[in-house]
Amino acid sequence: MEQPHDYYERERKRKRKPLRVTINAPKRLLSSTVTQSQPLPFLPDELIREILLRLPARSLLRLRRVCSSWKSLISSSQFAKDHLQNSTAADPSLSGPRVAYHHSCHYGFGDFSLRSLIENSSKPTEVVLFEERRNYMVIGSCNGLLCLLFDVGFNTCVRLWNPCTGLLTTLSVECGNFLSVRGFGYDHVNDKYKFVVIVKHTGKYTTRIYTFCRNPSKRAIQGIPFSSIKGDGKGVFVPGTATLNWIRSHAILGCLVFSLDLVKETFSEFSLPLNDPDDKTFVFPQLCVLRNCLAYCFNHEKTHWFVWVMKEYGVPKSWTKLAVIPCHPCLSNYHFRPLYIWGNNILVAVALTSKIVLFNLDNGSFEFPVLKPTPSIGLYVFIYHESLVSPPDPDLPSSSSRIQLMKP
């Protein structure tokens, strides 16, 4: 016999209205009561683009496989430029900064994550090794591209390579003997990548600028005073200024910054901090880039390294002391080159050794991270940020044009 409460429960279920979903309602996540046959919500294209712009370049390469529209968007040159600008402006650490190096005496070069090195300094950092049948020399880095110099027979070639995407382009330059003074940078006004070098040809020294584009160009400009350039001769590119910079010695004024404007293709000079031509206690002067500013480092009496930053490019009064680093017993007799500032740590490469050093700005402590496998002695080290930027007129991807990963 049916009980009263059973009757009322049956009537309540019969009179309950079914769930209705209005198609034109504002888009939102649907509850689990919606059946799978109904269309899934979607996001506007503009919002999808903004979300993708905030993801690392390495992740975006995988997301190109999601659908054809995402592949087209992520592969576009405008998206690559916007992604580069967004990642470096918001937080450079989000752009996957990496350290690339080449050896001074044998083939092959390596690459490792800066985040892994700093956040897990107590554990060995895995190094990705690359090799080919030729000896590469890393000249510089810009916008995620590495500039590599190598010889093929009697010809010399310059190659722009994006390690993240694997795309590259190669430029053959005129035969002749290159000197040690050279540099690589980006002319953001004309959207051109340029390689600068002094060439000795038929007994004459000429400064040439090679432009990477579909129809590569070259032109001779007023000569760099190569005999007075100090250090390894590789020009330091300062982002946003379109300039390459060297240190040159002057008989009266001491050391100066010798600057090449890649837009106007003209030179200028300005002074360094604590510049005294008669003081011989300032040794191993180095230019570098820290926080996208030109920086200057030197050893004073082999007791301390001084690091200065130029907050307003080209204005000597804006030189500001950043750090004073005591000489560690393992480092006092070597060139000491700051590479990057991450939080309260300065990453430093020690020339002519395999040492990568972290100096803590807060407590003055040193750490010596371990790389696996350990590089041999004689490293030339560069920082680059992973990006989607393609080299101008890139070579077609093929096994013959790509730089190969070294097999374990």
N, C-alpha and C positions, 0 to 999 in steps of 0.2 A: 504494500500500500504506500502510495506517495506521501511523503511528509510535507508539511507547509513550507519549510525552508527550502526544500528541493524545488517546489513550484516557483517560488519567488526568484530563486537563482536562475532557473530556466528562462523565465520571462525577462530578467535583466539582460541576459546574453542575447536574446532574440531582438531586443529593442536597441542594443548598442550600435551606433553608426560606424561603418568601416572607415579606416584611415585614408585620407585623401592627400595627394601631393600636387601642389599647383606648380606647373612648369614655369610660369613667368615670375614666380616668387624670387626674392633675392637669393643668390647662390650661397650655400652654406653646406657644411658637412651634414650628411643625412644620417638619421639614426638607424640602428640595426633593424628597425621594423620595416624599412623600405626593402622591397624585394629586389633581387639581383637583375631582374629584367628591365628595371628602370635605368635611364642614362645616368652616368656618373657626372658629378659636378666638374666644371672646368674653370681655369683661371684665365684672365685676359692675357693676351700676348705680351703686353707691356709689363705686367707684373712678373711673368715668367722670365722675361729678359733681365729684369732687375734682380731677381733671385739668382739667376745663373751668373751674373756679373760678380756676385759675392762668393763664388766658389773657387777653389784652387784650380790652376790650369790643368794639373794632372787628372783631377776628377772630371773636368769638362771634356777631356779627350775620350773618356769612357761614355759620357752622356751623349756624345754624338750618335751613338747607336740606338738611342731610344726611338727616334722617328726621323723622317726626312726633314721636317721643318726645323727640328733642333739641330740636325747636322748642318743645314744651310746657315742657320743663325750663328752657331759656334764657329763655323769655318770662315765666316766673312771677315775681311780685313778691318772693317769698322768696329766690329765686336771685339776683335783682338786689341785694337787701340784703346777702346773704352775699358776693357778688362784690365789692361796694363795700368792705365791711369787710375782706375778705381782701387786696385789692389795696393799699389805703391802709396797712394795718398791716404787711404784709410789706415792701413797697418802693414808695413813692409814685411812683417813676419808671416802674414797670410799668403804672400806670393811665393812661398816655398823657396827662401834663399838657400843657395847651395854653394859649395866651394869646389872650384875646378883647379886642377894643378897639372903641370907637365914637368917631366924630369929634364935635367940639364944635359944628360949624357946618353939617354937611350930612348927607344921608341915607346909609345904608349903614354896615356895620361889617365888621371882618375878624377872622381867626382863623388861628393858625399853631402849629406843633409846637414845644414847648419843647426836646424832645430834639434835633430837627434844628438849632435855633438854637445850642445849646451845643456839640454834638458836631461840627458843621460850621460853626463861626462864621466861617471864612474865605470861605465861599460864601454867596451870597444865599439867604435863607430864603423859600420860597414861601408866600404869603399866600392863604388862601381868603377870597374876598369874598362877602358876602351883601347882598341889597338887597330892599326892598319899597317900596311907595308911601307909607310913613310913616317918620317919623324916630324911631328907637329910641334909648333911653338905657339903658345897662346899669347896673343898680343894685347887683348883687352876684351871687355864685355860691355854690352849695352842693350837694354830692352829685352833681356833674355837671350840675346845672341852672343856667341863666342866668336871672336875673330882669330883664325888659325892661319899660320904661315907655314908653308912647306915647299920643298923643291921636288920637281919632277924632271929628271934628266938635267938639261942645262936651263930649264925654265923655272921661274919662281911663281907660285900661285898663292893667292889669298882666298880663304874660304870662310864664309859666314855660316854658322851652324846653330840651330836651335836644338839643344839636347833633349828638350821636353817633347817636341813634335817629331824630331828626326829629320826635319827638312833642312836643306843646305843649298848654297849656291857658291860657285867657284869663279874667281876672276884671275885671269893670267895677266901678269905685269911684264913690262919691258925687261929684257935681259940686262944684267948689270950686277955689280956688287952692292948689296945693301949694307949700309952702316947700321950701327946699333940704335940710332935715333929713329923712332917710328911711333905710330899711335893710331888708334881707332876710335871713332866717335860718331855722333848722330847730329845732323843739322835738322833740328825740328821745324825750322821755318820753311824749308823746302822739302822736308820729309825725305832726306837722303842720308845714307850711311857712307862714311868716307874713311879711307885709309891713307895715312900720311907717312912718307918715308924719304930718307935721303939716299940717293942712288949715285954711285960712282961709275960713270960710263965714259969710256975713252979718255980717262984721266981727269974728268971734270966732275965736280960735285953739284948735284941738282936736287932741290926739294920738290917732290911731286905729291899731288893730291889725286887719288883715284876715287871715283864715285861709283858706287854700286847701283846699277839700274839696268833696264832692259838693253840699253846701248851704253855700256860702261864708258866713262870719259876719264881723261887725265889732263892735268895742266901743271905747268911749272910755276912756282911762286918764289918770292924772295927767300933767300936761303936761311935755314936755321943755323945758328953758330954752333955746329955740332961739336967743335973742339972744346967748348966751354960748358957743355951739358954734363951735369953730374949724375951719378947713379947708373941704373941699368939702361937708361935712354928711352924707356917706354913711357909715352905720354899718358898722363892721368886725365881721364874724361870726367867732367863734372856735370851731372844731369841737370837739365833745365837751362844751362848756360851755353851749350854748343861750343865748348872750349876744350882744347887739349892743353895740358900744362906740364912743364918741365922745370927743374931747378938748374939755373946756370950761374956760373961764377963770374964776378966782375972785379976787375983789378982795384977799383976805387970804392964801389958801392957794396962789395961783398957778394953774398948770394941773393939772387932775385928769382921771382917766378916769371918764367917765359911762357906767355900764353898765346895760343893760336885760335882765333875765332873762325870756326868752320863755316859760318854763314858768309862773312865778308872775305874770308881767306886772307886775313891780315894778322900781324903780330902786335903784341903790346907787352909791357913789363910792369911789375909792381913789387913792392918790398915784402920781405918776410919779417916776422917778429924777432926781437932780440938779435938783430943783425949787426955784427961787428966784424969788419974784414980783418982786423988785427987779432981777434980772439981765436986761438987755435984749439980751444977746448970743446967747440961744437963740432962733433963728428957724425958721420953716417946720416946726413940729412935725407929725408924721404918725404915725398908728397903722397897723399892718399885721399880717399873720400870717406867721410864719416857722416852719417845722417844726411846724405845728399849735399854735404858742404865740402869745400876744399879743406884739407887738413895738412898739417906740417908736423913732422916728428924728427927729433934729433937726439943724439946721445951727448950728455954734458959730462966731460971728464970721466967717462966710463963708470959713473956712479948712479946716474938717473937718466931716464928717457922722458923728455918733455913732449907733450902732445897739445897742439894748438889747432883751433878751428876758426875758419873765416866765415862768419855768420852772414855777411853781405859780400857776395863775390866781387872781387876787384877793388874793394875798399880796405886799404891796409889798417885803418882805425878799427875795423870790426874783428881783427884777430883777437881771439879769446882763449885763454889757457883752459884746456879741458881736463888734463890729468898730468900728474908727475908719477912716473912708474919707476920704482927702484930697480937697479940692475940685479937680476938673479944671477947667482954664480954660473949657471949653465948658459946664460944669454949675453953676458957682458961683452964678449968679443965678436958678436955677430950683428948683422943688419937686422933691425927690429922694425917690422912693418905692420902697423894697425890695419885691420881689414874691415871690421864691422863692430857696431855696438848693439848688443841685445840685452835689454833691461839694464842691469848694473854691471854687465860684463863687457870687456873689450876683447875681441878675438884678434890674436896677433900671429903672424907667420914669421918664422926666424929663417932668414936666408942661409943657404948653404948647409942646411940641416933638414931633417925630416920632422921637425918639431912644430906643432900647432899649440899655442898657449892661450889660456883664458886668464885675464887679470880682473879681479873683482874691485870695482871702483869704491865700494862701500868699506870693505875691511882690508883692502890691500893684499889679498891672498892670491897665490898663483895655483893654477891647475894645469896639468899636462895630459890632455885626453889622448887615448890610444886609438889609432886607426888600424883597421883590419881589412886587408893585409897592410902591414907597415910599409910605407913608401921608402924607397931608397934615398940616399942623401942627394940634395940638390933640387929643391922644389921652387917653382915659380907659381904663385898662388893668386887666384882671382875669385871675386864674389860675383855671382849672377843670380837673377831672380827668374824663376820659371814663368814663362809666358806663352801665349799663343801666336806671337808675332812671327810672321814668315819672312825669311830673307828675300830681298828683291829678286824677282824672276827665279824662283827656286827650281833646282833640278828635279826631274821626274823621279819619284821614289823608286828605287831599284836596289838590288843587292850590291851592285857595283858602285853606286853613288853614296850609299849610307856608310856612316862610320860604324864599325862593328863592335858589339859588346865582346869583351874578352871572355872566352869560355872558362868556367872554373875547372 
